[in-house]
């Protein structure tokens, strides 16, 4: 039981922003206070702020602008995997936006959705590997923020580095699905 909890704690600390670690440094002498401080920071990290979600929404919008599909759709369909809060934010953010002359439609999805309706699928949380394999059969730009996302068959991995949001593009997977990502965007891709 303890090794499992320790592993979870260590993985959590690995992802904590620097400000949480600095804030907690003074309370480590008292273990109970340290655990409470860690929980507070964990809650802040687990639930992204509205600002962080808006930055992610901006990235998703730009990703679609710099990607070519085999057929240009009349409506770009953004699909968000099991996150109603982020889906709602995207619906508000993109309500008056277009990509070229194509409007943007946003929906929240689960594993039972008809995937060929989606042009971009965003995974804000862990995605089952078999679901990612299903997606790879379609010309869908898959974007996720889980470590190992591109190794599991995803196309764009969003990650935080030096308190900035960065991305890595697995262009081989993109090409295999029929998508062509702009060389301008590929130049900005960075290894995690």
KABELHU-V88870 format. One record per backbone hydrogen bond with DSSP energy under -1.0 kcal/mol. CO is the residue of the C=O (numbers start at 1). NH is the residue of the N-H. If there is no record, write none. Layout:
CO,NH  CO,NH
This chain:
1,5  2,6  3,7  4,8  5,9  6,10  7,11  8,12  9,13  10,14  17,20  17,21  18,22  19,23  20,24  21,25  24,27  27,30  30,34  31,35  32,36  33,37  34,38  35,39  36,40  37,41  38,42  39,43  40,44  41,45  42,46  43,47  49,53  50,54  51,55  52,56  53,57  54,58  55,59  56,60  57,61  58,62  59,63  60,64  61,65  62,66  66,182  68,180  76,105  77,119  77,120  78,107  79,122  80,109  83,87  84,88  85,89  86,90  87,91  88,92  89,93  90,94  94,97  99,102  102,99  103,76  105,78  107,80  109,82  110,113  113,115  114,117  115,118  119,141  120,79  121,143  122,81  123,145  128,131  128,132  129,133  130,134  131,135  132,136  134,137  135,138  138,140  141,121  142,156  143,123  144,158  146,149  148,152  149,154  150,153  155,170  156,144  157,168  159,166  161,164  164,161  166,159  167,190  168,157  169,171  170,174  171,175  172,176  173,177  174,179  175,178  180,68  182,186  183,187
